[in-house]
């Protein structure tokens, strides 16, 4: 769905940002600005909350194989 900027001030800000970051278009400038804002917002979340999300994703992968031998696996990978 297209994004239409009807507010003249917002349009001017998008144009200014486009020129400052040498974006190919205003759409690209807005995309970059939104991504940066999402990253900034994500970084404000407490570390324990961000780690909890990663722990949930790891748990969803299932238990690890207790018989897996990392040394043997690494040695095999390094053999010619």
PDB file with one MODEL, atoms N, CA, C and O in Angstrom:
MODEL        1
ATOM      1  N   UNK A   1       0.847  -1.169   0.000  1.00  0.00           N
ATOM      2  CA  UNK A   1       0.000   0.000   0.000  1.00  0.00           C
ATOM      3  C   UNK A   1       0.900   1.242   0.000  1.00  0.00           C
ATOM      4  O   UNK A   1       1.836   1.314   0.797  1.00  0.00           O
ATOM      5  N   UNK A   2       0.645   2.196  -0.854  1.00  0.00           N
ATOM      6  CA  UNK A   2       1.485   3.384  -0.928  1.00  0.00           C
ATOM      7  C   UNK A   2       1.318   4.280   0.291  1.00  0.00           C
ATOM      8  O   UNK A   2       0.289   4.270   0.967  1.00  0.00           O
ATOM      9  N   UNK A   3       2.350   5.041   0.540  1.00  0.00           N
ATOM     10  CA  UNK A   3       2.323   6.014   1.617  1.00  0.00           C
ATOM     11  C   UNK A   3       2.214   7.398   0.992  1.00  0.00           C
ATOM     12  O   UNK A   3       3.076   7.813   0.217  1.00  0.00           O
ATOM     13  N   UNK A   4       1.156   8.097   1.336  1.00  0.00           N
ATOM     14  CA  UNK A   4       0.958   9.447   0.820  1.00  0.00           C
ATOM     15  C   UNK A   4       1.175  10.432   1.963  1.00  0.00           C
ATOM     16  O   UNK A   4       0.568  10.309   3.027  1.00  0.00           O
ATOM     17  N   UNK A   5       2.039  11.400   1.732  1.00  0.00           N
ATOM     18  CA  UNK A   5       2.301  12.431   2.742  1.00  0.00           C
ATOM     19  C   UNK A   5       1.498  13.659   2.353  1.00  0.00           C
ATOM     20  O   UNK A   5       1.792  14.330   1.364  1.00  0.00           O
ATOM     21  N   UNK A   6       0.484  13.935   3.149  1.00  0.00           N
ATOM     22  CA  UNK A   6      -0.404  15.064   2.844  1.00  0.00           C
ATOM     23  C   UNK A   6      -0.015  16.319   3.628  1.00  0.00           C
ATOM     24  O   UNK A   6      -0.379  17.434   3.255  1.00  0.00           O
ATOM     25  N   UNK A   7       0.717  16.125   4.703  1.00  0.00           N
ATOM     26  CA  UNK A   7       1.127  17.247   5.544  1.00  0.00           C
ATOM     27  C   UNK A   7       2.364  17.911   4.931  1.00  0.00           C
ATOM     28  O   UNK A   7       3.375  17.250   4.692  1.00  0.00           O
ATOM     29  N   UNK A   8       2.278  19.205   4.682  1.00  0.00           N
ATOM     30  CA  UNK A   8       3.383  19.914   4.018  1.00  0.00           C
ATOM     31  C   UNK A   8       4.651  19.921   4.868  1.00  0.00           C
ATOM     32  O   UNK A   8       5.753  19.820   4.330  1.00  0.00           O
ATOM     33  N   UNK A   9       4.509  20.037   6.176  1.00  0.00           N
ATOM     34  CA  UNK A   9       5.680  20.047   7.043  1.00  0.00           C
ATOM     35  C   UNK A   9       6.378  18.680   7.020  1.00  0.00           C
ATOM     36  O   UNK A   9       7.605  18.605   6.957  1.00  0.00           O
ATOM     37  N   UNK A  10       5.595  17.614   7.071  1.00  0.00           N
ATOM     38  CA  UNK A  10       6.166  16.263   7.023  1.00  0.00           C
ATOM     39  C   UNK A  10       6.820  16.020   5.664  1.00  0.00           C
ATOM     40  O   UNK A  10       7.884  15.406   5.588  1.00  0.00           O
ATOM     41  N   UNK A  11       6.199  16.490   4.614  1.00  0.00           N
ATOM     42  CA  UNK A  11       6.774  16.359   3.278  1.00  0.00           C
ATOM     43  C   UNK A  11       8.106  17.095   3.194  1.00  0.00           C
ATOM     44  O   UNK A  11       9.063  16.589   2.607  1.00  0.00           O
ATOM     45  N   UNK A  12       8.168  18.282   3.777  1.00  0.00           N
ATOM     46  CA  UNK A  12       9.409  19.064   3.767  1.00  0.00           C
ATOM     47  C   UNK A  12      10.497  18.360   4.579  1.00  0.00           C
ATOM     48  O   UNK A  12      11.663  18.343   4.183  1.00  0.00           O
ATOM     49  N   UNK A  13      10.108  17.781   5.713  1.00  0.00           N
ATOM     50  CA  UNK A  13      11.079  17.037   6.521  1.00  0.00           C
ATOM     51  C   UNK A  13      11.605  15.820   5.760  1.00  0.00           C
ATOM     52  O   UNK A  13      12.800  15.528   5.804  1.00  0.00           O
ATOM     53  N   UNK A  14      10.722  15.119   5.069  1.00  0.00           N
ATOM     54  CA  UNK A  14      11.138  13.957   4.278  1.00  0.00           C
ATOM     55  C   UNK A  14      12.095  14.371   3.166  1.00  0.00           C
ATOM     56  O   UNK A  14      13.078  13.681   2.896  1.00  0.00           O
ATOM     57  N   UNK A  15      11.804  15.496   2.525  1.00  0.00           N
ATOM     58  CA  UNK A  15      12.680  16.007   1.465  1.00  0.00           C
ATOM     59  C   UNK A  15      14.036  16.401   2.044  1.00  0.00           C
ATOM     60  O   UNK A  15      15.073  16.096   1.456  1.00  0.00           O
ATOM     61  N   UNK A  16      14.033  17.076   3.191  1.00  0.00           N
ATOM     62  CA  UNK A  16      15.278  17.490   3.834  1.00  0.00           C
ATOM     63  C   UNK A  16      16.117  16.276   4.202  1.00  0.00           C
ATOM     64  O   UNK A  16      17.326  16.256   3.973  1.00  0.00           O
ATOM     65  N   UNK A  17      15.473  15.264   4.774  1.00  0.00           N
ATOM     66  CA  UNK A  17      16.181  14.044   5.141  1.00  0.00           C
ATOM     67  C   UNK A  17      16.729  13.343   3.900  1.00  0.00           C
ATOM     68  O   UNK A  17      17.859  12.853   3.904  1.00  0.00           O
ATOM     69  N   UNK A  18      15.934  13.299   2.852  1.00  0.00           N
ATOM     70  CA  UNK A  18      16.374  12.675   1.607  1.00  0.00           C
ATOM     71  C   UNK A  18      17.683  13.288   1.135  1.00  0.00           C
ATOM     72  O   UNK A  18      18.613  12.575   0.758  1.00  0.00           O
ATOM     73  N   UNK A  19      17.749  14.612   1.160  1.00  0.00           N
ATOM     74  CA  UNK A  19      18.957  15.305   0.698  1.00  0.00           C
ATOM     75  C   UNK A  19      20.127  15.097   1.657  1.00  0.00           C
ATOM     76  O   UNK A  19      21.266  14.929   1.220  1.00  0.00           O
ATOM     77  N   UNK A  20      19.853  15.108   2.956  1.00  0.00           N
ATOM     78  CA  UNK A  20      20.928  14.973   3.942  1.00  0.00           C
ATOM     79  C   UNK A  20      21.571  13.594   3.923  1.00  0.00           C
ATOM     80  O   UNK A  20      22.773  13.464   4.154  1.00  0.00           O
ATOM     81  N   UNK A  21      20.777  12.563   3.649  1.00  0.00           N
ATOM     82  CA  UNK A  21      21.337  11.205   3.662  1.00  0.00           C
ATOM     83  C   UNK A  21      21.556  10.665   2.252  1.00  0.00           C
ATOM     84  O   UNK A  21      21.932   9.506   2.072  1.00  0.00           O
ATOM     85  N   UNK A  22      21.319  11.514   1.259  1.00  0.00           N
ATOM     86  CA  UNK A  22      21.492  11.119  -0.152  1.00  0.00           C
ATOM     87  C   UNK A  22      20.655   9.893  -0.516  1.00  0.00           C
ATOM     88  O   UNK A  22      21.128   8.989  -1.205  1.00  0.00           O
ATOM     89  N   UNK A  23      19.420   9.874  -0.050  1.00  0.00           N
ATOM     90  CA  UNK A  23      18.511   8.778  -0.390  1.00  0.00           C
ATOM     91  C   UNK A  23      18.025   8.955  -1.818  1.00  0.00           C
ATOM     92  O   UNK A  23      17.926  10.076  -2.318  1.00  0.00           O
ATOM     93  N   UNK A  24      17.725   7.852  -2.462  1.00  0.00           N
ATOM     94  CA  UNK A  24      17.275   7.892  -3.848  1.00  0.00           C
ATOM     95  C   UNK A  24      15.909   8.558  -3.992  1.00  0.00           C
ATOM     96  O   UNK A  24      15.600   9.139  -5.032  1.00  0.00           O
ATOM     97  N   UNK A  25      15.094   8.469  -2.939  1.00  0.00           N
ATOM     98  CA  UNK A  25      13.753   9.044  -2.995  1.00  0.00           C
ATOM     99  C   UNK A  25      13.297   9.403  -1.585  1.00  0.00           C
ATOM    100  O   UNK A  25      13.937   9.038  -0.598  1.00  0.00           O
ATOM    101  N   UNK A  26      12.184  10.122  -1.508  1.00  0.00           N
ATOM    102  CA  UNK A  26      11.619  10.427  -0.201  1.00  0.00           C
ATOM    103  C   UNK A  26      11.145   9.139   0.465  1.00  0.00           C
ATOM    104  O   UNK A  26      11.251   8.984   1.682  1.00  0.00           O
ATOM    105  N   UNK A  27      10.628   8.231  -0.334  1.00  0.00           N
ATOM    106  CA  UNK A  27      10.170   6.952   0.218  1.00  0.00           C
ATOM    107  C   UNK A  27      11.326   6.226   0.891  1.00  0.00           C
ATOM    108  O   UNK A  27      11.174   5.689   1.987  1.00  0.00           O
ATOM    109  N   UNK A  28      12.481   6.210   0.236  1.00  0.00           N
ATOM    110  CA  UNK A  28      13.663   5.572   0.814  1.00  0.00           C
ATOM    111  C   UNK A  28      14.082   6.284   2.093  1.00  0.00           C
ATOM    112  O   UNK A  28      14.450   5.628   3.067  1.00  0.00           O
ATOM    113  N   UNK A  29      14.033   7.599   2.107  1.00  0.00           N
ATOM    114  CA  UNK A  29      14.385   8.372   3.299  1.00  0.00           C
ATOM    115  C   UNK A  29      13.438   8.049   4.451  1.00  0.00           C
ATOM    116  O   UNK A  29      13.876   7.888   5.590  1.00  0.00           O
ATOM    117  N   UNK A  30      12.160   7.956   4.160  1.00  0.00           N
ATOM    118  CA  UNK A  30      11.172   7.628   5.191  1.00  0.00           C
ATOM    119  C   UNK A  30      11.401   6.200   5.690  1.00  0.00           C
ATOM    120  O   UNK A  30      11.301   5.942   6.889  1.00  0.00           O
ATOM    121  N   UNK A  31      11.707   5.276   4.785  1.00  0.00           N
ATOM    122  CA  UNK A  31      11.958   3.879   5.167  1.00  0.00           C
ATOM    123  C   UNK A  31      13.144   3.811   6.124  1.00  0.00           C
ATOM    124  O   UNK A  31      13.075   3.139   7.153  1.00  0.00           O
ATOM    125  N   UNK A  32      14.231   4.504   5.790  1.00  0.00           N
ATOM    126  CA  UNK A  32      15.423   4.507   6.636  1.00  0.00           C
ATOM    127  C   UNK A  32      15.118   5.136   7.991  1.00  0.00           C
ATOM    128  O   UNK A  32      15.529   4.616   9.028  1.00  0.00           O
ATOM    129  N   UNK A  33      14.405   6.242   7.982  1.00  0.00           N
ATOM    130  CA  UNK A  33      14.055   6.916   9.233  1.00  0.00           C
ATOM    131  C   UNK A  33      13.198   6.019  10.123  1.00  0.00           C
ATOM    132  O   UNK A  33      13.406   5.965  11.335  1.00  0.00           O
ATOM    133  N   UNK A  34      12.247   5.324   9.531  1.00  0.00           N
ATOM    134  CA  UNK A  34      11.388   4.428  10.314  1.00  0.00           C
ATOM    135  C   UNK A  34      12.180   3.256  10.878  1.00  0.00           C
ATOM    136  O   UNK A  34      11.979   2.869  12.029  1.00  0.00           O
ATOM    137  N   UNK A  35      13.074   2.690  10.079  1.00  0.00           N
ATOM    138  CA  UNK A  35      13.918   1.592  10.572  1.00  0.00           C
ATOM    139  C   UNK A  35      14.787   2.055  11.733  1.00  0.00           C
ATOM    140  O   UNK A  35      14.926   1.345  12.729  1.00  0.00           O
ATOM    141  N   UNK A  36      15.371   3.246  11.608  1.00  0.00           N
ATOM    142  CA  UNK A  36      16.202   3.769  12.693  1.00  0.00           C
ATOM    143  C   UNK A  36      15.376   4.007  13.953  1.00  0.00           C
ATOM    144  O   UNK A  36      15.843   3.740  15.060  1.00  0.00           O
ATOM    145  N   UNK A  37      14.182   4.497  13.795  1.00  0.00           N
ATOM    146  CA  UNK A  37      13.325   4.746  14.960  1.00  0.00           C
ATOM    147  C   UNK A  37      12.921   3.430  15.619  1.00  0.00           C
ATOM    148  O   UNK A  37      12.866   3.346  16.846  1.00  0.00           O
ATOM    149  N   UNK A  38      12.639   2.409  14.823  1.00  0.00           N
ATOM    150  CA  UNK A  38      12.309   1.095  15.385  1.00  0.00           C
ATOM    151  C   UNK A  38      13.504   0.512  16.135  1.00  0.00           C
ATOM    152  O   UNK A  38      13.335  -0.066  17.209  1.00  0.00           O
ATOM    153  N   UNK A  39      14.705   0.657  15.585  1.00  0.00           N
ATOM    154  CA  UNK A  39      15.915   0.180  16.263  1.00  0.00           C
ATOM    155  C   UNK A  39      16.135   0.932  17.569  1.00  0.00           C
ATOM    156  O   UNK A  39      16.485   0.334  18.586  1.00  0.00           O
ATOM    157  N   UNK A  40      15.931   2.233  17.538  1.00  0.00           N
ATOM    158  CA  UNK A  40      16.103   3.054  18.743  1.00  0.00           C
ATOM    159  C   UNK A  40      15.096   2.652  19.817  1.00  0.00           C
ATOM    160  O   UNK A  40      15.437   2.563  20.996  1.00  0.00           O
ATOM    161  N   UNK A  41      13.866   2.411  19.403  1.00  0.00           N
ATOM    162  CA  UNK A  41      12.835   1.996  20.346  1.00  0.00           C
ATOM    163  C   UNK A  41      13.157   0.618  20.913  1.00  0.00           C
ATOM    164  O   UNK A  41      12.963   0.373  22.103  1.00  0.00           O
ATOM    165  N   UNK A  42      13.648  -0.281  20.063  1.00  0.00           N
ATOM    166  CA  UNK A  42      13.998  -1.627  20.506  1.00  0.00           C
ATOM    167  C   UNK A  42      15.119  -1.563  21.549  1.00  0.00           C
ATOM    168  O   UNK A  42      15.095  -2.302  22.533  1.00  0.00           O
ATOM    169  N   UNK A  43      16.087  -0.690  21.336  1.00  0.00           N
ATOM    170  CA  UNK A  43      17.230  -0.570  22.238  1.00  0.00           C
ATOM    171  C   UNK A  43      16.821  -0.024  23.610  1.00  0.00           C
ATOM    172  O   UNK A  43      17.542  -0.218  24.589  1.00  0.00           O
ATOM    173  N   UNK A  44      15.687   0.646  23.688  1.00  0.00           N
ATOM    174  CA  UNK A  44      15.229   1.191  24.967  1.00  0.00           C
ATOM    175  C   UNK A  44      14.630   0.121  25.859  1.00  0.00           C
ATOM    176  O   UNK A  44      14.493   0.325  27.065  1.00  0.00           O
ATOM    177  N   UNK A  45      14.271  -1.022  25.279  1.00  0.00           N
ATOM    178  CA  UNK A  45      13.698  -2.094  26.089  1.00  0.00           C
ATOM    179  C   UNK A  45      14.789  -2.658  26.987  1.00  0.00           C
ATOM    180  O   UNK A  45      15.943  -2.768  26.573  1.00  0.00           O
ATOM    181  N   UNK A  46      14.431  -3.013  28.209  1.00  0.00           N
ATOM    182  CA  UNK A  46      15.442  -3.561  29.120  1.00  0.00           C
ATOM    183  C   UNK A  46      16.099  -4.817  28.536  1.00  0.00           C
ATOM    184  O   UNK A  46      15.457  -5.611  27.848  1.00  0.00           O
ATOM    185  N   UNK A  47      17.377  -4.972  28.823  1.00  0.00           N
ATOM    186  CA  UNK A  47      18.131  -6.103  28.307  1.00  0.00           C
ATOM    187  C   UNK A  47      17.484  -7.425  28.696  1.00  0.00           C
ATOM    188  O   UNK A  47      17.455  -8.359  27.895  1.00  0.00           O
ATOM    189  N   UNK A  48      16.966  -7.514  29.917  1.00  0.00           N
ATOM    190  CA  UNK A  48      16.352  -8.781  30.353  1.00  0.00           C
ATOM    191  C   UNK A  48      15.141  -9.131  29.480  1.00  0.00           C
ATOM    192  O   UNK A  48      14.880 -10.308  29.233  1.00  0.00           O
ATOM    193  N   UNK A  49      14.400  -8.118  29.010  1.00  0.00           N
ATOM    194  CA  UNK A  49      13.259  -8.387  28.139  1.00  0.00           C
ATOM    195  C   UNK A  49      13.715  -8.856  26.764  1.00  0.00           C
ATOM    196  O   UNK A  49      13.113  -9.755  26.178  1.00  0.00           O
ATOM    197  N   UNK A  50      14.793  -8.239  26.245  1.00  0.00           N
ATOM    198  CA  UNK A  50      15.314  -8.653  24.935  1.00  0.00           C
ATOM    199  C   UNK A  50      15.898 -10.060  25.006  1.00  0.00           C
ATOM    200  O   UNK A  50      15.745 -10.848  24.073  1.00  0.00           O
ATOM    201  N   UNK A  51      16.572 -10.376  26.121  1.00  0.00           N
ATOM    202  CA  UNK A  51      17.133 -11.713  26.285  1.00  0.00           C
ATOM    203  C   UNK A  51      16.017 -12.746  26.417  1.00  0.00           C
ATOM    204  O   UNK A  51      16.140 -13.856  25.899  1.00  0.00           O
ATOM    205  N   UNK A  52      14.939 -12.395  27.101  1.00  0.00           N
ATOM    206  CA  UNK A  52      13.814 -13.316  27.274  1.00  0.00           C
ATOM    207  C   UNK A  52      13.240 -13.734  25.919  1.00  0.00           C
ATOM    208  O   UNK A  52      12.881 -14.896  25.725  1.00  0.00           O
ATOM    209  N   UNK A  53      13.155 -12.794  24.993  1.00  0.00           N
ATOM    210  CA  UNK A  53      12.651 -13.120  23.652  1.00  0.00           C
ATOM    211  C   UNK A  53      13.570 -14.131  22.979  1.00  0.00           C
ATOM    212  O   UNK A  53      13.097 -15.090  22.369  1.00  0.00           O
ATOM    213  N   UNK A  54      14.878 -13.922  23.085  1.00  0.00           N
ATOM    214  CA  UNK A  54      15.837 -14.855  22.489  1.00  0.00           C
ATOM    215  C   UNK A  54      15.764 -16.224  23.158  1.00  0.00           C
ATOM    216  O   UNK A  54      15.862 -17.250  22.485  1.00  0.00           O
ATOM    217  N   UNK A  55      15.594 -16.243  24.472  1.00  0.00           N
ATOM    218  CA  UNK A  55      15.484 -17.508  25.182  1.00  0.00           C
ATOM    219  C   UNK A  55      14.235 -18.282  24.748  1.00  0.00           C
ATOM    220  O   UNK A  55      14.272 -19.506  24.624  1.00  0.00           O
ATOM    221  N   UNK A  56      13.142 -17.570  24.520  1.00  0.00           N
ATOM    222  CA  UNK A  56      11.921 -18.226  24.042  1.00  0.00           C
ATOM    223  C   UNK A  56      12.131 -18.839  22.664  1.00  0.00           C
ATOM    224  O   UNK A  56      11.670 -19.948  22.393  1.00  0.00           O
ATOM    225  N   UNK A  57      12.833 -18.109  21.792  1.00  0.00           N
ATOM    226  CA  UNK A  57      13.107 -18.627  20.446  1.00  0.00           C
ATOM    227  C   UNK A  57      14.003 -19.860  20.515  1.00  0.00           C
ATOM    228  O   UNK A  57      13.790 -20.827  19.783  1.00  0.00           O
ATOM    229  N   UNK A  58      14.997 -19.826  21.388  1.00  0.00           N
ATOM    230  CA  UNK A  58      15.877 -20.988  21.547  1.00  0.00           C
ATOM    231  C   UNK A  58      15.112 -22.183  22.094  1.00  0.00           C
ATOM    232  O   UNK A  58      15.297 -23.310  21.636  1.00  0.00           O
ATOM    233  N   UNK A  59      14.253 -21.934  23.072  1.00  0.00           N
ATOM    234  CA  UNK A  59      13.458 -23.016  23.658  1.00  0.00           C
ATOM    235  C   UNK A  59      12.534 -23.645  22.622  1.00  0.00           C
ATOM    236  O   UNK A  59      12.263 -24.845  22.668  1.00  0.00           O
ATOM    237  N   UNK A  60      12.051 -22.824  21.685  1.00  0.00           N
ATOM    238  CA  UNK A  60      11.148 -23.334  20.646  1.00  0.00           C
ATOM    239  C   UNK A  60      11.876 -24.278  19.687  1.00  0.00           C
ATOM    240  O   UNK A  60      11.238 -25.093  19.021  1.00  0.00           O
ATOM    241  N   UNK A  61      13.205 -24.175  19.613  1.00  0.00           N
ATOM    242  CA  UNK A  61      13.979 -25.066  18.748  1.00  0.00           C
ATOM    243  C   UNK A  61      14.035 -26.482  19.310  1.00  0.00           C
ATOM    244  O   UNK A  61      14.317 -27.429  18.576  1.00  0.00           O
ATOM    245  N   UNK A  62      13.770 -26.633  20.596  1.00  0.00           N
ATOM    246  CA  UNK A  62      13.793 -27.947  21.226  1.00  0.00           C
ATOM    247  C   UNK A  62      15.090 -28.163  21.984  1.00  0.00           C
ATOM    248  O   UNK A  62      16.013 -27.352  21.904  1.00  0.00           O
ATOM    249  N   UNK A  63      15.149 -29.259  22.719  1.00  0.00           N
ATOM    250  CA  UNK A  63      16.338 -29.526  23.526  1.00  0.00           C
ATOM    251  C   UNK A  63      17.549 -29.854  22.648  1.00  0.00           C
ATOM    252  O   UNK A  63      17.418 -30.359  21.533  1.00  0.00           O
ATOM    253  N   UNK A  64      18.728 -29.549  23.190  1.00  0.00           N
ATOM    254  CA  UNK A  64      19.947 -29.877  22.459  1.00  0.00           C
ATOM    255  C   UNK A  64      20.251 -31.364  22.635  1.00  0.00           C
ATOM    256  O   UNK A  64      19.737 -32.016  23.544  1.00  0.00           O
ATOM    257  N   UNK A  65      21.092 -31.879  21.752  1.00  0.00           N
ATOM    258  CA  UNK A  65      21.465 -33.296  21.787  1.00  0.00           C
ATOM    259  C   UNK A  65      22.579 -33.479  22.809  1.00  0.00           C
ATOM    260  O   UNK A  65      23.690 -33.002  22.582  1.00  0.00           O
ATOM    261  N   UNK A  66      22.320 -34.155  23.926  1.00  0.00           N
ATOM    262  CA  UNK A  66      23.355 -34.301  24.956  1.00  0.00           C
ATOM    263  C   UNK A  66      24.530 -35.174  24.502  1.00  0.00           C
ATOM    264  O   UNK A  66      25.589 -35.149  25.128  1.00  0.00           O
ATOM    265  N   UNK A  67      24.357 -35.940  23.430  1.00  0.00           N
ATOM    266  CA  UNK A  67      25.432 -36.814  22.958  1.00  0.00           C
ATOM    267  C   UNK A  67      26.293 -36.154  21.888  1.00  0.00           C
ATOM    268  O   UNK A  67      27.250 -36.754  21.397  1.00  0.00           O
ATOM    269  N   UNK A  68      25.952 -34.917  21.527  1.00  0.00           N
ATOM    270  CA  UNK A  68      26.713 -34.225  20.479  1.00  0.00           C
ATOM    271  C   UNK A  68      28.115 -33.905  20.989  1.00  0.00           C
ATOM    272  O   UNK A  68      28.276 -33.346  22.074  1.00  0.00           O
ATOM    273  N   UNK A  69      29.127 -34.265  20.198  1.00  0.00           N
ATOM    274  CA  UNK A  69      30.532 -34.027  20.560  1.00  0.00           C
ATOM    275  C   UNK A  69      31.071 -32.880  19.700  1.00  0.00           C
ATOM    276  O   UNK A  69      31.421 -33.078  18.537  1.00  0.00           O
ATOM    277  N   UNK A  70      31.131 -31.697  20.277  1.00  0.00           N
ATOM    278  CA  UNK A  70      31.569 -30.517  19.534  1.00  0.00           C
ATOM    279  C   UNK A  70      33.017 -30.664  19.062  1.00  0.00           C
ATOM    280  O   UNK A  70      33.349 -30.240  17.955  1.00  0.00           O
ATOM    281  N   UNK A  71      33.884 -31.263  19.891  1.00  0.00           N
ATOM    282  CA  UNK A  71      35.286 -31.414  19.498  1.00  0.00           C
ATOM    283  C   UNK A  71      35.400 -32.310  18.274  1.00  0.00           C
ATOM    284  O   UNK A  71      36.118 -31.979  17.331  1.00  0.00           O
ATOM    285  N   UNK A  72      34.703 -33.435  18.277  1.00  0.00           N
ATOM    286  CA  UNK A  72      34.744 -34.339  17.128  1.00  0.00           C
ATOM    287  C   UNK A  72      34.189 -33.654  15.886  1.00  0.00           C
ATOM    288  O   UNK A  72      34.725 -33.818  14.790  1.00  0.00           O
ATOM    289  N   UNK A  73      33.122 -32.889  16.056  1.00  0.00           N
ATOM    290  CA  UNK A  73      32.519 -32.163  14.941  1.00  0.00           C
ATOM    291  C   UNK A  73      33.502 -31.150  14.362  1.00  0.00           C
ATOM    292  O   UNK A  73      33.652 -31.046  13.145  1.00  0.00           O
ATOM    293  N   UNK A  74      34.175 -30.400  15.248  1.00  0.00           N
ATOM    294  CA  UNK A  74      35.145 -29.390  14.805  1.00  0.00           C
ATOM    295  C   UNK A  74      36.352 -30.051  14.150  1.00  0.00           C
ATOM    296  O   UNK A  74      36.827 -29.594  13.110  1.00  0.00           O
ATOM    297  N   UNK A  75      36.849 -31.130  14.761  1.00  0.00           N
ATOM    298  CA  UNK A  75      37.998 -31.841  14.189  1.00  0.00           C
ATOM    299  C   UNK A  75      37.685 -32.356  12.791  1.00  0.00           C
ATOM    300  O   UNK A  75      38.521 -32.269  11.892  1.00  0.00           O
ATOM    301  N   UNK A  76      36.498 -32.883  12.611  1.00  0.00           N
ATOM    302  CA  UNK A  76      36.084 -33.396  11.308  1.00  0.00           C
ATOM    303  C   UNK A  76      36.002 -32.270  10.274  1.00  0.00           C
ATOM    304  O   UNK A  76      36.348 -32.470   9.110  1.00  0.00           O
ATOM    305  N   UNK A  77      35.553 -31.110  10.687  1.00  0.00           N
ATOM    306  CA  UNK A  77      35.437 -29.975   9.776  1.00  0.00           C
ATOM    307  C   UNK A  77      36.807 -29.475   9.333  1.00  0.00           C
ATOM    308  O   UNK A  77      36.946 -28.955   8.226  1.00  0.00           O
ATOM    309  N   UNK A  78      37.827 -29.626  10.190  1.00  0.00           N
ATOM    310  CA  UNK A  78      39.167 -29.118   9.866  1.00  0.00           C
ATOM    311  C   UNK A  78      40.016 -30.108   9.078  1.00  0.00           C
ATOM    312  O   UNK A  78      41.064 -29.740   8.548  1.00  0.00           O
ATOM    313  N   UNK A  79      39.577 -31.353   8.998  1.00  0.00           N
ATOM    314  CA  UNK A  79      40.361 -32.343   8.263  1.00  0.00           C
ATOM    315  C   UNK A  79      40.327 -32.040   6.781  1.00  0.00           C
ATOM    316  O   UNK A  79      39.335 -31.535   6.255  1.00  0.00           O
ATOM    317  N   UNK A  80      41.444 -32.359   6.107  1.00  0.00           N
ATOM    318  CA  UNK A  80      41.526 -32.147   4.658  1.00  0.00           C
ATOM    319  C   UNK A  80      40.993 -33.303   3.891  1.00  0.00           C
ATOM    320  O   UNK A  80      40.992 -33.279   2.660  1.00  0.00           O
TER     321      UNK A  80
ENDMDL
END
